[in-house]
Amino acid sequence: MNREPTQPPEWIQQARARGLGRALALALDILEPLGPLGAQVVWVAQPVAGLFVRHDALGDLARTLEQPGGVETLRAYLEADRPDPGTGE
């Protein structure tokens, strides 16, 4: 059951504003097969990754990855504002 995303979390908005949307989508592609295990990787990496990314953003990411359909939810947020590839934007 895919629902249309509402407002993306602040950390996704900031990542897209900084041009990191594609990098985040790539990270989702890597973490998706791992499912909840990917969330545990985020939890373990949080102390070091927290030097570059806000801790609450990493926590939000890990909690979302732990939920059924979490990757699809994040992907929907990332793709919500993606320009049409045919437009050249």
N, C-alpha and C positions, 0 to 999 in steps of 0.2 A: 504494500500500500504506500504509494509515493504521494506525499502531500507537497503542495507548493510551499517553498520556504518563505518564512516571514522575514523579519529583520535579522541579518547575520550578526553574530557576536562581534563585539568591538575589535577583537584581535584579528578576525578575518577581514573586517573593513580596513584596518590599518595595514595588514599585509598586502591587500589589493592596492591600496593607495601608494604603497612603496614599490609596487611592481613585482611583488613576490607571490602573486596568485598562481602562476605556473609552477613555481618551485614547491608551493604548498600542495598543488594538485599532484605533482610528481611524488612527494612524500606520501600522499594518500595512496597512490598506486603501489608504493612499496609496502606500506603498512596494511593495506586492505586484506591480503591473503592471511595475514597473521591474526586478524580480528582482535579479540581481547588480549592476546599476547602482545600485539603492537602497542596496546595501551600500557601494558606493563613495561615495555621498552621506554615509553615516554616517561613513566613514573621514575624509572631508574636513572634515566638521562637528565631528569629535571634539575638536579643540583648544578651540573656543568652547563647544560643548555640555558639555565636561568641567567647566566652571564650575558646572554645575547637576546633572550626572549623573556618577557614577563612571566613570573611563576604562575600567576593566576591563569594566563593564557594556556600554559602547558597543562595545568590541571583541568581546564575546560576541555582541551583536546583529548586528554586521556579519558575523562569521564564520557565524552561523546563516543570515543572508539569502543568503550566497554559496552555501550548500549546496542541492542539489535538494530540494525539499520543506521547506525551512527555514521559510517563512511558515506553512505548515500546522502545523508543529511548534509554533511560537510561539502560533498561534491555539488549538491544543489545550490548551496550558498556561493560556492566559487564560480559556478557556471551561470548564476543569475544575471550578472552584468557582462558576461563575455560577449564581445562583438561577434557578429556573424563572419565566419572565415571568408565568405565571398565578397565582403564589403571592402577588404583591404585595410581595415582599421587595426 
